[in-house]
């Protein structure tokens, strides 16, 4: 039987997962992004639509800010607090972001498209690697 509009809109489909973050004193709860949040993240990654140049500024912090949540599934960090979150350890942020990307069903091809290839990403040419490699 096909779902009704009311059933779809009432579905509780935003799941959460705990990520060990002992450096921060415990575990951090992350959640699935809404479709609107994922679209906004992907749009924010494009610095120049004509050239396809990517905007990787605070990539980890942007993903983490969208996904880190409280027990109710509400975001802990606002967009205005992304820079503050970005000042935290890259090692810990990587752990949180990798878990968030997996929870949000980002495929390897999605991540490559978001972060660009070695020609679009000057860090890749220097051997630094993508912003989601484990630290």
Backbone bond lengths (Angstrom), bond angles and torsions (degrees), N, CA, C in turn:
res aa  C-N    CA-C-N  psi(-1)  N-CA   C-N-CA  omega(-1)  CA-C   N-CA-C  phi
1 X - - - 1.445 - - 1.524 109.81 -
2 X 1.292 117.04 132.89 1.462 122.42 -178.24 1.525 110.89 -72.56
3 X 1.320 115.24 144.15 1.463 120.98 177.94 1.523 110.62 -72.68
4 X 1.304 114.96 150.38 1.459 120.42 174.47 1.531 109.13 -89.41
5 X 1.309 116.85 165.74 1.462 121.24 176.05 1.529 110.04 -57.45
6 X 1.322 117.77 -43.72 1.461 122.04 -179.34 1.526 111.13 -61.14
7 X 1.333 117.12 -40.78 1.461 120.40 179.46 1.531 111.28 -65.84
8 X 1.307 116.28 -42.24 1.468 119.83 179.42 1.520 110.29 -63.90
9 X 1.328 117.54 -46.61 1.465 121.19 -178.01 1.523 112.80 -69.53
10 X 1.335 117.43 -22.51 1.468 121.57 179.70 1.532 112.24 -90.36
11 X 1.312 117.61 -10.36 1.469 120.82 -176.85 1.524 110.76 -62.08
12 X 1.323 116.22 138.52 1.453 121.76 176.60 1.528 107.06 -95.28
13 X 1.312 116.40 87.16 1.459 121.21 -173.32 1.525 114.04 -110.27
14 X 1.325 117.11 6.17 1.459 121.06 176.88 1.532 107.44 -94.29
15 X 1.337 115.15 99.80 1.457 120.48 -177.43 1.526 110.63 -93.56
16 X 1.330 115.77 163.13 1.462 121.61 -179.99 1.525 110.19 -127.37
17 X 1.314 114.59 165.64 1.465 121.78 179.64 1.523 108.13 -153.81
18 X 1.338 116.48 144.33 1.459 120.69 177.24 1.520 110.30 -90.75
19 X 1.332 115.44 139.72 1.457 122.34 176.86 1.532 107.38 -119.65
20 X 1.330 117.14 125.94 1.470 118.71 177.67 1.529 110.84 -63.75
21 X 1.319 115.83 124.19 1.463 121.10 176.57 1.533 108.21 -136.19
22 X 1.351 116.26 65.88 1.472 119.48 -177.06 1.528 112.68 -60.29
23 X 1.332 116.90 -27.30 1.468 120.11 177.60 1.518 111.41 -62.45
24 X 1.317 116.90 -25.27 1.464 121.89 178.14 1.530 111.54 -98.15
25 X 1.333 116.74 -0.71 1.460 120.40 175.45 1.519 115.39 100.28
26 X 1.326 119.16 16.75 1.470 119.44 179.16 1.513 112.22 166.13
27 X 1.329 115.01 -137.71 1.461 120.50 176.97 1.518 108.89 -117.00
28 X 1.315 115.01 154.36 1.463 121.52 178.99 1.513 107.72 -115.34
29 X 1.307 117.43 132.35 1.456 122.77 179.61 1.521 108.91 -90.34
30 X 1.340 115.95 129.78 1.458 120.76 175.86 1.520 108.62 -119.91
31 X 1.317 115.63 161.28 1.460 120.29 -178.23 1.515 111.30 -136.52
32 X 1.317 114.24 166.62 1.457 121.54 174.43 1.528 108.09 -71.74
33 X 1.326 116.29 140.07 1.462 121.32 175.16 1.525 109.36 -74.24
34 X 1.309 115.42 152.26 1.468 118.86 169.07 1.523 107.34 -76.13
35 X 1.301 117.16 164.54 1.460 120.91 176.17 1.515 111.78 -58.97
36 X 1.320 116.38 -39.58 1.462 121.38 179.55 1.523 111.09 -64.48
37 X 1.338 116.80 -41.78 1.466 120.50 179.38 1.530 111.52 -65.54
38 X 1.330 115.98 -41.49 1.471 118.67 179.87 1.527 110.53 -65.53
39 X 1.320 116.88 -42.61 1.467 119.97 177.90 1.531 110.70 -60.73
40 X 1.330 117.40 -42.02 1.466 121.29 179.87 1.527 110.35 -65.44
41 X 1.336 117.81 -40.49 1.462 120.61 177.54 1.517 110.11 -61.56
42 X 1.328 116.78 -48.98 1.458 120.29 -179.07 1.528 111.45 -61.98
43 X 1.323 117.04 -39.88 1.468 120.13 178.45 1.526 110.93 -66.01
44 X 1.326 117.15 -35.37 1.465 120.54 -179.34 1.528 112.22 -70.16
45 X 1.307 116.92 -16.82 1.458 121.29 -178.84 1.522 112.34 -79.80
46 X 1.328 117.58 -15.29 1.460 120.85 -178.08 1.530 109.22 -91.55
47 X 1.322 115.71 112.61 1.468 120.23 179.36 1.524 110.76 -84.44
48 X 1.340 115.95 -35.60 1.455 120.74 -177.20 1.523 108.45 -146.79
49 X 1.327 116.72 105.61 1.464 121.64 -176.97 1.522 112.60 -62.71
50 X 1.332 117.47 -31.80 1.469 120.30 -178.47 1.523 111.79 -68.75
51 X 1.322 116.90 -41.68 1.467 120.27 -177.26 1.519 112.59 -96.03
52 X 1.336 117.10 -15.25 1.454 120.39 -176.74 1.521 112.71 79.10
53 X 1.340 116.96 9.51 1.466 121.29 179.02 1.522 109.85 -61.57
54 X 1.331 115.48 135.34 1.454 121.67 -176.57 1.529 112.20 -94.37
55 X 1.316 116.35 150.07 1.456 123.16 174.91 1.525 107.68 -106.02
56 X 1.333 116.73 99.60 1.463 120.86 -178.61 1.521 113.09 -97.37
57 X 1.327 116.94 5.02 1.457 120.67 -179.51 1.525 110.28 -56.85
58 X 1.324 116.16 120.18 1.474 123.04 177.74 1.529 112.95 58.09
59 X 1.332 116.91 35.09 1.468 121.00 179.89 1.525 111.52 -52.95
60 X 1.340 116.88 -51.98 1.464 120.38 -177.82 1.530 110.91 -59.56
61 X 1.309 115.18 -47.10 1.461 119.51 -177.34 1.525 111.89 -64.72
62 X 1.330 117.55 -36.79 1.472 119.90 178.52 1.517 111.01 -63.94
63 X 1.349 116.61 -45.23 1.464 120.01 178.95 1.525 109.69 -64.36
64 X 1.320 116.51 -47.36 1.462 120.65 -178.56 1.527 111.26 -60.66
65 X 1.320 117.88 -43.33 1.465 121.22 -178.55 1.522 111.92 -61.33
66 X 1.322 116.46 -35.67 1.462 119.83 178.84 1.525 110.88 -72.00
67 X 1.321 116.62 -35.90 1.471 120.05 -170.01 1.525 115.50 -96.79
68 X 1.329 119.17 -27.75 1.465 119.80 179.96 1.527 108.47 -69.27
69 X 1.342 114.53 129.93 1.465 118.58 -173.86 1.525 111.81 -141.16
70 X 1.337 115.07 172.43 1.457 120.99 173.91 1.532 109.05 -93.01
71 X 1.317 116.52 -175.94 1.470 121.53 -177.74 1.530 112.77 -61.29
72 X 1.320 117.41 -23.68 1.468 121.39 179.25 1.528 112.22 -86.00
73 X 1.334 116.98 -5.79 1.457 120.94 -178.08 1.510 113.65 88.70
74 X 1.342 117.00 6.67 1.470 121.16 178.79 1.525 109.76 -84.76
75 X 1.330 116.19 141.04 1.460 121.13 178.67 1.519 111.71 -57.05
76 X 1.344 115.68 139.99 1.460 120.52 174.50 1.523 111.14 -87.45
77 X 1.340 116.59 -30.74 1.460 121.48 -175.72 1.525 110.66 -114.06
78 X 1.318 115.24 137.12 1.460 120.86 175.31 1.527 109.07 -88.22
79 X 1.309 116.51 168.75 1.459 120.29 175.64 1.527 110.83 -60.02
80 X 1.331 117.24 -32.05 1.461 121.37 -179.81 1.533 111.94 -69.80
81 X 1.324 117.96 -15.94 1.464 121.72 -178.67 1.531 113.59 -100.96
82 X 1.321 116.89 5.87 1.469 121.08 -179.01 1.525 111.09 -57.90
83 X 1.323 118.48 -44.28 1.471 120.96 -179.52 1.521 111.53 -61.24
84 X 1.334 117.90 -39.27 1.467 120.96 177.53 1.528 110.39 -63.39
85 X 1.320 116.91 -44.34 1.458 121.19 179.23 1.525 110.35 -64.64
86 X 1.319 116.80 -36.30 1.457 121.58 179.50 1.520 113.79 -64.92
87 X 1.306 118.38 -15.09 1.464 122.53 178.11 1.522 112.24 -83.43
88 X 1.325 117.35 -5.86 1.460 121.30 177.87 1.525 109.24 -77.30
89 X 1.297 116.95 171.04 1.460 123.80 -177.47 1.528 112.46 -56.52
90 X 1.331 116.23 128.39 1.472 120.93 176.69 1.521 110.31 -62.34
91 X 1.317 117.48 -33.96 1.468 121.45 179.37 1.526 110.57 -61.86
92 X 1.316 116.88 -45.80 1.460 120.67 -179.47 1.526 110.04 -72.06
93 X 1.334 116.87 -43.52 1.465 119.76 177.89 1.531 110.79 -58.37
94 X 1.341 117.14 -40.70 1.463 119.98 178.04 1.526 111.07 -58.49
95 X 1.324 116.26 -43.86 1.470 120.25 -179.56 1.528 110.19 -61.19
96 X 1.315 116.19 -44.77 1.463 120.99 179.60 1.530 110.88 -65.53
97 X 1.326 116.53 -45.06 1.464 121.13 -177.72 1.525 111.14 -66.34
98 X 1.324 117.46 -43.37 1.464 119.22 178.35 1.526 110.93 -59.48
99 X 1.331 117.34 -42.17 1.464 120.73 177.43 1.526 110.56 -65.60
100 X 1.333 116.95 -39.67 1.470 121.12 -179.97 1.520 111.42 -65.69
101 X 1.337 117.00 -42.04 1.459 120.28 178.97 1.527 110.68 -64.14
102 X 1.315 116.56 -40.45 1.469 120.38 177.93 1.529 110.26 -66.19
103 X 1.325 117.86 -47.08 1.462 122.23 179.92 1.525 111.42 -60.36
104 X 1.331 116.23 -33.58 1.462 121.12 -178.26 1.530 113.27 -90.95
105 X 1.320 116.40 10.89 1.467 123.57 175.24 1.521 113.23 57.68
106 X 1.343 115.70 36.25 1.457 118.86 171.44 1.518 106.41 -72.42
107 X 1.310 116.86 131.41 1.459 121.50 175.98 1.519 108.33 -89.22
108 X 1.333 116.41 162.76 1.464 119.78 176.47 1.524 110.56 -53.73
109 X 1.333 116.17 -39.45 1.463 119.47 -179.25 1.531 111.23 -67.09
110 X 1.331 117.77 -32.12 1.463 120.82 176.76 1.526 110.07 -64.21
111 X 1.336 115.43 -46.19 1.461 120.50 -178.47 1.522 109.91 -65.11
112 X 1.344 117.27 -43.10 1.466 120.03 178.64 1.518 110.76 -60.53
113 X 1.326 116.48 -40.08 1.468 119.98 178.98 1.522 110.77 -65.85
114 X 1.340 116.71 -40.29 1.466 120.24 -179.64 1.517 112.15 -68.14
115 X 1.335 117.21 -43.79 1.458 119.30 -174.45 1.515 113.20 -93.89
116 X 1.312 118.06 -7.67 1.453 121.49 176.18 1.514 112.98 81.23
117 X 1.311 115.66 175.36 1.458 120.69 178.08 1.517 109.63 -101.73
118 X 1.320 116.68 -174.10 1.469 119.75 -174.87 1.521 112.78 -62.64
119 X 1.340 118.28 -26.62 1.463 119.98 178.52 1.529 110.91 -74.71
120 X 1.347 116.72 -36.42 1.460 120.31 -178.72 1.517 111.51 -85.42
121 X 1.344 117.35 -22.98 1.452 122.13 -176.00 1.526 109.56 -109.21
122 X 1.321 118.57 103.96 1.459 120.44 -177.76 1.520 112.71 -61.42
123 X 1.336 119.09 -27.62 1.456 121.47 178.11 1.516 111.51 -66.02
124 X 1.332 117.79 -36.79 1.455 121.00 -178.90 1.524 110.50 -62.71
125 X 1.305 116.68 -38.84 1.463 120.33 179.71 1.522 111.34 -65.29
126 X 1.329 117.25 -26.93 1.468 121.21 178.77 1.519 111.92 -90.37
127 X 1.368 117.33 1.95 1.460 120.60 177.60 1.506 113.90 84.18
128 X 1.313 117.61 12.70 1.454 120.08 179.98 1.513 111.02 -76.47
129 X 1.309 117.30 -34.26 1.462 120.80 176.71 1.514 112.43 92.60
130 X 1.317 113.93 176.30 1.472 119.69 -177.18 1.509 110.42 -72.81
131 X 1.334 117.96 158.45 1.449 121.19 -176.75 1.520 113.59 -71.86
132 X 1.310 119.41 -0.60 1.462 119.76 179.66 1.515 112.66 -113.18
133 X 1.329 118.78 8.49 1.452 120.06 175.44 1.515 108.86 -68.48
134 X 1.322 115.79 144.70 1.459 120.17 -179.50 1.524 109.52 -64.72
135 X 1.321 114.69 142.52 1.468 119.73 179.10 1.507 109.64 -92.49
